[in-house]
Amino acid sequence: MVFKTFYGVVGMLGRPPVEGAQPNPTGQMLQMLGTIIFFFVVMYFLMIRPQQKKAKEHAALLKTLKPGDKVLTNGGVLGVVVSVKDRTVAIRSAETKLEVVKSAVSEVVERAGSEAKAN
């Protein structure tokens, strides 16, 4: 039903000229321009906007990092945050202390205060 209506509207826009008449070059140009603008709007909502939203969420996650949080890095290392600096985070994983760039933290698995609230 929706596609039938869509094709009807598109068909009206691209109606062939009457036999013996010249096609309107301005109308053809506007139709092409409208199609290009439509595709840019669709690409914005399908690709660019979700990526910006995800980047904002990740930035907010990095701002709220604090010692005691259990984090997962992009490399798959699971550890507990020991200290947070401007650009880096120190993580203790098993017997090892690692210092990684903040952007390498992909998610917070468990917040520091959640254990005390759960008990």
Backbone as a printed PyTorch tensor [residue, N CA C, xyz], in Angstrom:
tensor([[[  0.8270,  -1.1880,   0.0000],
         [  0.0000,   0.0000,   0.0000],
         [  0.8740,   1.2570,   0.0000]],

        [[  1.8580,   1.2900,   0.8910],
         [  2.7310,   2.4580,   0.9780],
         [  3.5580,   2.5940,  -0.2900]],

        [[  4.0640,   1.4560,  -0.7900],
         [  4.8910,   1.5020,  -1.9970],
         [  4.0640,   1.9310,  -3.2080]],

        [[  2.8070,   1.4970,  -3.2370],
         [  1.9420,   1.8710,  -4.3410],
         [  1.7470,   3.3880,  -4.3600]],

        [[  1.5300,   3.9770,  -3.1940],
         [  1.3690,   5.4230,  -3.0890],
         [  2.6680,   6.1340,  -3.4590]],

        [[  3.7990,   5.6090,  -2.9640],
         [  5.1070,   6.2060,  -3.2510],
         [  5.3820,   6.2000,  -4.7480]],

        [[  5.1320,   5.0560,  -5.3980],
         [  5.3720,   4.9710,  -6.8410],
         [  4.4160,   5.8680,  -7.6170]],

        [[  3.2000,   6.0600,  -7.0920],
         [  2.2570,   6.9610,  -7.7420],
         [  2.7450,   8.3930,  -7.7060]],

        [[  3.2530,   8.8140,  -6.5640],
         [  3.7720,  10.1810,  -6.4290],
         [  5.0030,  10.3620,  -7.3040]],

        [[  5.9080,   9.3900,  -7.2810],
         [  7.1120,   9.4800,  -8.1090],
         [  6.7380,   9.4690,  -9.5880]],

        [[  5.7380,   8.6850,  -9.9310],
         [  5.2840,   8.6370, -11.3220],
         [  4.7130,   9.9620, -11.7830]],

        [[  4.0150,  10.6640, -10.8850],
         [  3.4580,  11.9650, -11.2450],
         [  4.5560,  12.9990, -11.4620]],

        [[  5.6250,  12.8910, -10.6780],
         [  6.7170,  13.8520, -10.8200],
         [  7.4530,  13.6670, -12.1380]],

        [[  7.5870,  12.4240, -12.5520],
         [  8.3630,  12.1310, -13.7570],
         [  7.4830,  11.7980, -14.9380]],

        [[  6.3080,  12.4370, -15.0340],
         [  5.3910,  12.1690, -16.1290],
         [  6.0380,  12.5070, -17.4680]],

        [[  5.9120,  11.6190, -18.4450],
         [  6.4960,  11.9340, -19.7560],
         [  5.7460,  13.1020, -20.4060]],

        [[  6.4440,  13.8820, -21.1890],
         [  5.7950,  15.0290, -21.8310],
         [  4.7750,  14.5590, -22.8730]],

        [[  3.8750,  15.4340, -23.1690],
         [  2.8810,  15.1590, -24.2070],
         [  3.6190,  15.0000, -25.5250]],

        [[  3.1050,  14.1290, -26.3780],
         [  3.7650,  13.8810, -27.6540],
         [  3.9060,  15.1640, -28.4570]],

        [[  5.0990,  15.4010, -28.9390],
         [  5.3640,  16.5860, -29.7460],
         [  5.8090,  17.7830, -28.9240]],

        [[  5.7550,  17.7140, -27.5980],
         [  6.1670,  18.8410, -26.7530],
         [  7.5660,  18.5810, -26.2130]],

        [[  8.2690,  19.6450, -25.9430],
         [  9.6160,  19.5410, -25.3860],
         [  9.5380,  19.2740, -23.8840]],

        [[ 10.3940,  18.4050, -23.3390],
         [ 10.4120,  18.2210, -21.8820],
         [ 10.9210,  19.4910, -21.1970]],

        [[ 10.4220,  19.7540, -20.0160],
         [ 10.8000,  20.9460, -19.2660],
         [ 12.1420,  20.6930, -18.5740]],

        [[ 13.2210,  21.3470, -19.0010],
         [ 14.5300,  21.0950, -18.3930],
         [ 14.5950,  21.5510, -16.9270]],

        [[ 13.8670,  22.5910, -16.5590],
         [ 13.8570,  23.0590, -15.1730],
         [ 13.1890,  22.0240, -14.2790]],

        [[ 12.1020,  21.4430, -14.7380],
         [ 11.4130,  20.4150, -13.9690],
         [ 12.2790,  19.1840, -13.7740]],

        [[ 12.9960,  18.7900, -14.8060],
         [ 13.8900,  17.6330, -14.7000],
         [ 15.0220,  17.9060, -13.7190]],

        [[ 15.5480,  19.1440, -13.7630],
         [ 16.6360,  19.4970, -12.8490],
         [ 16.1350,  19.4900, -11.4020]],

        [[ 14.9540,  20.0300, -11.1580],
         [ 14.3890,  20.0440,  -9.8080],
         [ 14.1010,  18.6250,  -9.3070]],

        [[ 13.6430,  17.7660, -10.1930],
         [ 13.3900,  16.3770,  -9.8080],
         [ 14.6950,  15.6930,  -9.4010]],

        [[ 15.7550,  15.9000, -10.1760],
         [ 17.0490,  15.3070,  -9.8620],
         [ 17.5970,  15.8810,  -8.5460]],

        [[ 17.4740,  17.1880,  -8.3580],
         [ 17.9470,  17.8300,  -7.1390],
         [ 17.1710,  17.3310,  -5.9190]],

        [[ 15.8540,  17.1800,  -6.0660],
         [ 15.0320,  16.6510,  -4.9780],
         [ 15.4220,  15.2310,  -4.5960]],

        [[ 15.7350,  14.4070,  -5.5810],
         [ 16.1640,  13.0270,  -5.3230],
         [ 17.4910,  13.0050,  -4.5740]],

        [[ 18.4260,  13.8420,  -4.9730],
         [ 19.7310,  13.8970,  -4.3030],
         [ 19.5740,  14.3600,  -2.8590]],

        [[ 18.7680,  15.3890,  -2.6320],
         [ 18.5410,  15.8800,  -1.2700],
         [ 17.8800,  14.8040,  -0.4180]],

        [[ 16.9070,  14.0990,  -0.9880],
         [ 16.2340,  13.0140,  -0.2790],
         [ 17.2390,  11.9510,   0.1610]],

        [[ 18.1590,  11.5570,  -0.7240],
         [ 19.1500,  10.5390,  -0.3710],
         [ 20.1170,  11.0330,   0.7070]],

        [[ 20.4930,  12.3160,   0.6770],
         [ 21.3640,  12.8560,   1.7220],
         [ 20.6640,  12.8430,   3.0790]],

        [[ 19.3850,  13.1710,   3.1000],
         [ 18.6330,  13.1510,   4.3580],
         [ 18.5400,  11.7280,   4.9010]],

        [[ 18.2480,  10.7750,   4.0360],
         [ 18.1700,   9.3730,   4.4570],
         [ 19.5180,   8.8950,   4.9860]],

        [[ 20.5910,   9.2150,   4.3060],
         [ 21.9260,   8.7870,   4.7540],
         [ 22.2800,   9.4190,   6.0970]],

        [[ 21.8700,  10.6610,   6.3160],
         [ 22.1290,  11.3180,   7.5920],
         [ 21.4530,  10.5540,   8.7250]],

        [[ 20.1780,  10.2260,   8.5490],
         [ 19.4430,   9.5590,   9.6150],
         [ 19.8340,   8.0930,   9.7790]],

        [[ 20.3500,   7.4620,   8.7490],
         [ 20.7350,   6.0570,   8.8540],
         [ 22.1800,   5.8530,   9.2950]],

        [[ 23.0640,   6.8010,   8.9860],
         [ 24.4850,   6.5800,   9.2630],
         [ 25.1090,   7.5970,  10.2060]],

        [[ 24.9560,   8.8510,   9.9310],
         [ 25.6860,   9.8870,  10.6690],
         [ 25.1020,  10.1080,  12.0610]],

        [[ 23.8030,  10.2630,  12.1650],
         [ 23.1720,  10.5660,  13.4510],
         [ 23.3900,   9.4660,  14.4910]],

        [[ 23.2040,   8.1780,  14.1550],
         [ 23.4590,   7.1370,  15.1630],
         [ 24.9160,   7.1090,  15.6230]],

        [[ 25.8540,   7.3850,  14.7180],
         [ 27.2670,   7.3880,  15.0890],
         [ 27.5660,   8.5400,  16.0440]],

        [[ 26.9700,   9.7100,  15.8240],
         [ 27.1680,  10.8400,  16.7290],
         [ 26.5900,  10.5320,  18.1030]],

        [[ 25.4400,   9.8830,  18.1500],
         [ 24.8140,   9.5230,  19.4230],
         [ 25.6980,   8.5440,  20.1890]],

        [[ 26.2520,   7.5680,  19.4830],
         [ 27.1210,   6.5840,  20.1220],
         [ 28.4020,   7.2530,  20.6500]],

        [[ 28.9420,   8.2010,  19.9000],
         [ 30.1460,   8.9090,  20.3370],
         [ 29.8790,   9.7330,  21.5950]],

        [[ 28.7000,  10.3670,  21.6750],
         [ 28.3470,  11.1420,  22.8700],
         [ 28.2050,  10.2290,  24.0810]],

        [[ 27.5890,   9.0700,  23.8980],
         [ 27.4310,   8.1130,  25.0010],
         [ 28.7890,   7.6190,  25.4880]],

        [[ 29.7140,   7.3670,  24.5590],
         [ 31.0480,   6.8900,  24.9280],
         [ 31.8140,   7.9720,  25.6810]],

        [[ 31.6860,   9.2230,  25.2380],
         [ 32.3540,  10.3340,  25.9280],
         [ 31.8070,  10.4860,  27.3470]],

        [[ 30.4990,  10.3430,  27.5070],
         [ 29.9020,  10.4280,  28.8410],
         [ 30.3780,   9.2850,  29.7240]],

        [[ 30.5190,   8.0960,  29.1500],
         [ 31.0200,   6.9370,  29.8890],
         [ 32.4470,   7.1900,  30.3930]],

        [[ 33.2850,   7.7750,  29.5350],
         [ 34.6730,   8.0330,  29.9250],
         [ 34.7620,   9.1070,  31.0080]],

        [[ 33.8610,  10.0700,  30.9930],
         [ 33.8730,  11.1200,  32.0200],
         [ 33.4860,  10.5830,  33.3880]],

        [[ 32.6730,   9.5320,  33.4240],
         [ 32.1890,   9.0050,  34.6980],
         [ 33.0430,   7.8700,  35.2430]],

        [[ 34.1720,   7.5650,  34.5830],
         [ 35.0520,   6.5110,  35.0900],
         [ 35.6290,   6.9110,  36.4430]],

        [[ 35.6760,   5.9450,  37.3690],
         [ 36.2750,   6.2120,  38.6730],
         [ 36.9260,   4.9260,  39.1840]],

        [[ 37.8590,   5.0520,  40.1150],
         [ 38.5220,   3.8610,  40.6530],
         [ 37.5010,   2.8830,  41.2520]],

        [[ 37.7070,   1.6200,  40.9690],
         [ 36.8170,   0.5810,  41.4560],
         [ 35.8600,   0.0680,  40.4000]],

        [[ 35.7010,   0.8090,  39.2890],
         [ 34.8300,   0.3560,  38.2000],
         [ 35.4750,  -0.8350,  37.4870]],

        [[ 34.6720,  -1.8070,  37.1320],
         [ 35.1460,  -2.9520,  36.3600],
         [ 34.8830,  -2.6390,  34.8910]],

        [[ 35.9440,  -2.6150,  34.0640],
         [ 35.8240,  -2.1850,  32.6720],
         [ 36.3200,  -3.2540,  31.7090]],

        [[ 35.8810,  -3.1090,  30.4590],
         [ 36.3300,  -3.9520,  29.3650],
         [ 36.9560,  -3.0430,  28.3240]],

        [[ 38.1660,  -3.3800,  27.8700],
         [ 38.8350,  -2.5580,  26.8620],
         [ 38.5210,  -3.0860,  25.4650]],

        [[ 38.8940,  -2.2960,  24.4670],
         [ 38.6950,  -2.7090,  23.0770],
         [ 39.4710,  -3.9770,  22.7540]],

        [[ 40.5810,  -4.1980,  23.4360],
         [ 41.3950,  -5.3830,  23.2040],
         [ 40.8830,  -6.6190,  23.9180]],

        [[ 39.8350,  -6.4710,  24.7190],
         [ 39.2550,  -7.6170,  25.4040],
         [ 39.7820,  -7.8330,  26.8040]],

        [[ 40.5490,  -6.8880,  27.3320],
         [ 41.0880,  -7.0150,  28.6830],
         [ 40.0130,  -6.5700,  29.6690]],

        [[ 39.7330,  -7.4250,  30.6400],
         [ 38.7480,  -7.1240,  31.6750],
         [ 39.5240,  -6.8250,  32.9480]],

        [[ 39.2520,  -5.6730,  33.5620],
         [ 39.9940,  -5.3060,  34.7600],
         [ 39.2670,  -4.2680,  35.5860]],

        [[ 39.8700,  -3.9530,  36.7290],
         [ 39.3090,  -2.9740,  37.6580],
         [ 40.1440,  -1.7010,  37.5690]],

        [[ 39.4780,  -0.5510,  37.4840],
         [ 40.1640,   0.7390,  37.3820],
         [ 40.8420,   1.0410,  38.7100]],

        [[ 42.1530,   1.3350,  38.6440],
         [ 42.9230,   1.6810,  39.8320],
         [ 43.0010,   3.1990,  39.9710]],

        [[ 43.3150,   3.8780,  38.8680],
         [ 43.3860,   5.3430,  38.8940],
         [ 42.9940,   5.8920,  37.5280]],

        [[ 42.5160,   7.1390,  37.5480],
         [ 42.1000,   7.8150,  36.3230],
         [ 42.8920,   9.1060,  36.1950]],

        [[ 43.5350,   9.3010,  35.0420],
         [ 44.2680,  10.5370,  34.7570],
         [ 43.5440,  11.2590,  33.6200]],

        [[ 44.1540,  12.3330,  33.1150],
         [ 43.5280,  13.1060,  32.0390],
         [ 43.2850,  12.2670,  30.7870]],

        [[ 44.3140,  11.5730,  30.3250],
         [ 44.2110,  10.8260,  29.0780],
         [ 44.2760,   9.3230,  29.2480]],

        [[ 44.7090,   8.8550,  30.4240],
         [ 44.9140,   7.4210,  30.6200],
         [ 44.1440,   6.8960,  31.8310]],

        [[ 44.0230,   5.5710,  31.8550],
         [ 43.3750,   4.8740,  32.9550],
         [ 44.2860,   3.7120,  33.3440]],

        [[ 44.5490,   3.5470,  34.6390],
         [ 45.3210,   2.4110,  35.1140],
         [ 44.3390,   1.3100,  35.5030]],

        [[ 44.5640,   0.1080,  34.9530],
         [ 43.6630,  -1.0270,  35.1740],
         [ 44.4530,  -2.1760,  35.7890]],

        [[ 43.8770,  -2.8230,  36.7980],
         [ 44.4770,  -4.0230,  37.3730],
         [ 43.6860,  -5.2110,  36.8620]],

        [[ 44.4070,  -6.1100,  36.1780],
         [ 43.8010,  -7.3210,  35.6330],
         [ 44.6270,  -8.5010,  36.1130]],

        [[ 44.0270,  -9.3420,  36.9460],
         [ 44.7110, -10.4880,  37.5740],
         [ 45.9030,  -9.9600,  38.3670]],

        [[ 47.1100, -10.3010,  37.9890],
         [ 48.3270,  -9.8660,  38.6960],
         [ 49.0180,  -8.6960,  38.0100]],

        [[ 48.4080,  -8.1450,  36.9680],
         [ 49.0630,  -7.1450,  36.1320],
         [ 48.3750,  -5.7870,  36.2470]],

        [[ 49.1920,  -4.7400,  36.2540],
         [ 48.6540,  -3.3850,  36.2270],
         [ 48.9570,  -2.8080,  34.8450]],

        [[ 47.9140,  -2.3860,  34.1430],
         [ 48.0560,  -1.8490,  32.7960],
         [ 47.6340,  -0.3930,  32.7840]],

        [[ 48.2930,   0.4070,  31.9700],
         [ 47.8780,   1.7840,  31.7710],
         [ 47.4770,   1.9230,  30.3140]],

        [[ 46.2060,   2.2290,  30.0870],
         [ 45.6820,   2.3310,  28.7280],
         [ 45.0860,   3.7140,  28.5080]],

        [[ 44.9780,   4.0930,  27.2650],
         [ 44.3420,   5.3570,  26.9010],
         [ 42.8490,   5.2420,  27.1970]],

        [[ 42.2350,   6.3180,  27.6500],
         [ 40.8150,   6.2880,  28.0130],
         [ 39.9290,   5.8030,  26.8640]],

        [[ 40.2800,   6.1940,  25.6490],
         [ 39.4470,   5.8210,  24.5050],
         [ 39.4520,   4.3070,  24.2440]],

        [[ 40.3980,   3.5810,  24.8530],
         [ 40.4500,   2.1300,  24.6830],
         [ 39.4230,   1.4140,  25.5530]],

        [[ 38.8100,   2.1190,  26.4950],
         [ 37.7780,   1.5140,  27.3410],
         [ 36.4840,   1.4750,  26.5290]],

        [[ 35.9610,   0.2730,  26.3040],
         [ 34.7560,   0.1580,  25.4880],
         [ 33.4830,   0.1610,  26.3120]],

        [[ 33.5070,  -0.4100,  27.5210],
         [ 32.3060,  -0.3960,  28.3470],
         [ 32.6370,  -0.6030,  29.8120]],

        [[ 31.7550,  -0.1400,  30.6650],
         [ 31.8730,  -0.3700,  32.1040],
         [ 30.9680,  -1.5510,  32.4200]],

        [[ 31.5860,  -2.6560,  32.8800],
         [ 30.8390,  -3.8670,  33.1710],
         [ 30.1010,  -3.7330,  34.5000]],

        [[ 30.7790,  -3.1310,  35.4760],
         [ 30.1950,  -3.0020,  36.8150],
         [ 30.6960,  -1.7190,  37.4490]],

        [[ 29.8120,  -0.9390,  38.0180],
         [ 30.1960,   0.2960,  38.7000],
         [ 30.7430,  -0.0130,  40.0860]],

        [[ 31.5530,   0.8960,  40.6250],
         [ 32.2140,   0.6810,  41.9130],
         [ 31.2290,   0.5450,  43.0520]],

        [[ 30.1880,   1.3290,  43.0940],
         [ 29.2520,   1.3170,  44.2010],
         [ 28.1580,   0.2690,  44.0720]],

        [[ 28.0760,  -0.4590,  42.9750],
         [ 26.9670,  -1.3920,  42.7750],
         [ 27.0640,  -2.6190,  43.6700]],

        [[ 28.2680,  -3.0290,  44.0870],
         [ 28.4230,  -4.2090,  44.9780],
         [ 27.8320,  -3.9070,  46.3530]],

        [[ 28.0930,  -2.7150,  46.8900],
         [ 27.6080,  -2.3630,  48.2180],
         [ 26.0790,  -2.2380,  48.2100]],

        [[ 25.5160,  -1.7190,  47.1280],
         [ 24.0720,  -1.5800,  47.0460],
         [ 23.3730,  -2.9150,  46.8640]],

        [[ 24.0530,  -3.8700,  46.2140],
         [ 23.4420,  -5.1790,  45.9510],
         [ 23.3320,  -6.0010,  47.2530]],

        [[ 24.2620,  -5.8130,  48.1830],
         [ 24.2410,  -6.6080,  49.4350],
         [ 23.2860,  -6.0520,  50.3870]]])
